[in-house]
Amino acid sequence: MDLLAWEGHDVQRATHETKAGLSDGRREAPDPTTGIFLRHLKTRAARVLAPTEGHQPEWSAVKPRPGEEFLWCPGAKRTIQLIDPVAVDFAFLRGAKYKGRFRVITRTKQNLLVRESQPLAWEKQDQRNDGVLSDERGRYSDPGEFRVIRGSRNGRALRILDD
């Protein structure tokens, strides 16, 4: 299974590369690459998912991408993407699972309210569940149910949204 994380930032050229020369003879590195990157958490390799320009919001650059671009290898199965909580978009989350063939896990924003929830059974004694406070199916303002796992890590509550 591929486990990928999204990272949004600028990437400078590696320090061992030669610097580009300008017409006046000065040597300078080109502008950094700015965008959203997919990082494969097992291999630590990264690639550009969506380049951004200026102060373009990252989400607007990523959202229109076809589902296949979110996979590490074309045709990959069982891919999980870890994304920034700012990107909670219910239509995208459903499309990721059913059209893009990948799942998204994200922390929820503090102001995201669950309209109704149903607790799910889970093994509290299993060491893999250390720090889990609850596991439930939740409904929000948009259609569809999402799995919400609440946990505590270093005293901070975490909520993970998984369709």
N, C-alpha and C positions, 0 to 999 in steps of 0.2 A: 504494500500500500504506500502511495506517495503522500507525504505530509509536507505541505507547502505553506509558507508564510508570506504575506504581502508586506513589503517595506516601501515606504515612500520617502525619497530623499534625493540629494545630489550625489553623484559619483564622480570623483576626480580621476584623472588618468593615473595609472600606477607610477610610482616614483622611479622605477627602473627604465621606463620608456624615455626615448629622447624627446626633447621639447620641440614644438613646431617653430620654425623661423618665420618672422614677419618680413615684409618687403624692405623695412628700414634696417634689417640686420639684427634686430633684437630677437631674443629667444623667449617665447612664452608658451605655456600650455594652453590648449583650447578650452572653451567653456566646458564646465562639467555637464554630464548627462543628467537631466532631471526627469523623474518619473516614478512610476510604481514598478517595483521589481518583485518577481517571484523568487523566493529562496527555498531550495530543497533542503529540508531540515536534516536529512540523513547525510547527504554529501556536502552540504554547505554551499553548493554551487548556486549562482543567481543568474537571472536573465531579465531583460526588460519586458514587462507586460504591457505597459502603456506609457509612452513618453508624454511629458506635460510641458507646457510653455508658460513662462512667467509665473504668475500666481494663479494659474488655472487650478480649480479644485481637483484633487486626485480622483474623487468619485466620478466626476463627469468624464474623465478620461478613461476610466475602467469600465463603467456600466455598459457602453455600447459594444464592447468587444464580443465576438462570437465565443460560444462556450468552449470550443476546441482550444482556444488560446490560453485558457486557464489551466490546462493539463500540462504536466511536465513532458510527457510523450504522447503523440497523437494516438487516440484509441485507448488511453490508459483507463483502467477500471479501479474503483475504490480509492479515489483521491479525496483528501480532506484539505481544505484551505482554512488557515487561521487569518482572520482579518481584523482590522481596526474597528472599534465599536462605533465610530462615526459613520460607518457604512451600513447601518441597519436599514435595509430596504426589503420589505417582505416579498414584493414581486420578484426581485432579483434572487432572493434566497430560494423561493420555490422553483424558479427557472433554472438555477444552478443544479438543483437535484434532479429535475425531470428532463431538462433539455441539455444541460452542460455535462451531466454525469459526474458531478462532484458535490461534496457536502461542504458547507461553510460552518465554521464555529467562530463565534464572536462574543465578546463581552457585551452586555447590554448597557445602555446609557441609564443613568440614575433616574431620569424623568420618563422612562418607558414603563407604562403601567400595564399590568396584566389585568384584563377584564374578568376572566375566570380561569381557574386552574383545577387540575385533577392530579392528585398525588400518584406517583408510580412506585411500585415495589422495588426495592434495591437492597443488597446485602450490606448492612452497616458494619459487619465484622470483617468483611473482605478488605485486605490491606490496600487494594487498588482504589478503594473508595475513601481513603484517609482524607479528611478535610471536607468531604461532601456533607452538606447540611440537608439538602432535599433534591429530589428528582421528580419533575412533574411535566404534564402537558399543559401548555398555556395558550390562551387566545388573547389577541391584542385587538386593536381597532380594525386592522385589515383582515380579510378572510384567511382562514387556515389555522392550523394548530402547529405549535412549535414546542420542541422539548426544551425545558429550562432546567439547568442544573445549577443549584446554588451551592457555593462552597465558601470556605474560609481559608485564607492563606495569610499568615502573619497578621491575623486580626482584621483583615480587610475582606469584606464579602465580595465574592465573584459570582456573576450570573453569566452563564454560557447559553447562547441561543443556538439550537440545532434543529432544523426542520426534519 
